[in-house]
Amino acid sequence: MIRYIIADDRKENREAIHEFLQFKIEAKFGDACGTTFGEVDQVLEEIKEAGADLRLIVVDLDFYGNIPSGGLKILSALTPQQRRVVVVYSSKVDEELTKGMRLSDEINASYEIPLDRIVSTNQGSGGLWLACASVLSESQPRR
């Protein structure tokens, strides 16, 4: 059973992503159980409770419409091991910050999230699925 969570403050986004991922994960990897959360504290509590059973964490960086207040708070609370199963998405990942760095570059440098797991929502759902499938393929239990 693949256990995953989706963290997004917008209910319609959470539900759409959950439905999409549930279908795709079950088709490619088998049984899956996803949970959605709209509050940062709920996300952090679930991550703590799930421990190593959590195979995928999907985080909206635009949590609360202000990047530092939600998405980065979640990333900051994760251990390096937990960050290995994270996919983050935002409409702002390609925006330039100071010194010519993009937001995705900053997240990669600060939180060690691979660039291919930092997805722009401006590209549709295909990029999100590819990033999630990559995480799940790498975290497949060894037989």
N, C-alpha and C positions, 0 to 999 in steps of 0.2 A: 504494500500500500504506500503510495507516494503522498506524503503530507506536505501541504504548502499553504502559505498565507498571502493575502493581497492587502496592502495598506494604501488606502486612498480615501480622502475626506469626502469625495463626491459619490453618493450612493449609486447613481446611474453608471458611473465608470466602474466602480467595484463590481457591480452585478454583471455588466457586459464583459469585463475581463475575466471574471470567475467562470461564466458560462463558456466563453471561448477557450480558456485554458483547460477547464475540466474535460471538454470534448477532445481537444488536441492531446492532452496528456494520456487520457484513457486509450485513445486510438494508437498512440505510439509506445507507451510504457506500461499500460495496464491500469489496475485500480488506483484511484486517486481520491483524496479527500481534501478539499480546499476550504479555507475559512477566510472571511473578509472582515476588515476592521476599518472604522472611520475615525478612531481616536488613537493618538500616539501611545498613550498609557496602556490601552488594550493590546496594541501590537507588541509592545515591550513585554507585557505580562505573558502573552501567548508564546512568544519566542523563548522566554525563560522556562515556562512550563513544558514546552515541547522538546527542548534540548536537542539532542542529536537526531531525534526522529524527524525533524523538520528538514525537508530536502530542497525547498525552494521558498525564497522570500522575495516578493515582488513589491517594490516601494515606489510610490508616487512622490517625486521630489517637490512637486508643487503643493504638497499637503498644506492646507489652510490658505492656499493662494500665495504663500510667502515662503520661499525655499528654506531659509534658516529655521523657521518655527516648527517644521514637522519632519520632512524627509531627512534632513541632515541630523536632526535629533535622534531619529531611529538609527541611521548609519553610525553615529557616534557611540551609541550604546552597544553595538554589536562587537563580538569578539572577532579576531582574525579568522577563526574557523567558520563562524557564522557568515562572515562577509564572502566566503567562497561560494555560498549558495544564493547570493543576492543578485537580482536584476533591478535596476532603477530606470524609471522613465520620467520624461518631462518634455514639455514643449519648448523648454529653454536650454536644452543641453548644448546647442550649437551657438548660443549667444556668447559674444566675446566679453571677457572680464578685463581687468587691468593687465597690462603688459602682453596683450595679444593672446592670452590663454582663453580657451573656451571653458564653459562650466564643466563639460565632460572631462577635460584635462585636469581641472582642479579636483574633481571627485576621484579621478584615477590616482592622482598624486597623494591626496590626503587620506583616502580610505582604501586604497589598493583594490578598487573595483576595476576589473579589466574593461577597456574601452568598448569591447564588443558586447558588454552587458550593461552599457549605459545607452539607453534607447531614446531616440527622439519620437515623440508621439506624432510629429508632423509627417512621418513616413508610413503611417498606417500600422496595422496589427502584425504584419509579417516580421518586422524586426523584433518585436516583443517575443513572438513565438520562437524565432531562431535563438535568441538569447536564453530563453527559458529551457529550450530543448538542449542547448549546450550545457547548462548547469546540470540538468537531470542526467544527461549522458555521462558526465564526469563523476556524478555522485551515485551512479548505479552500484548497488551492493555487489561485492565480489562473491561468486559462487564457488 
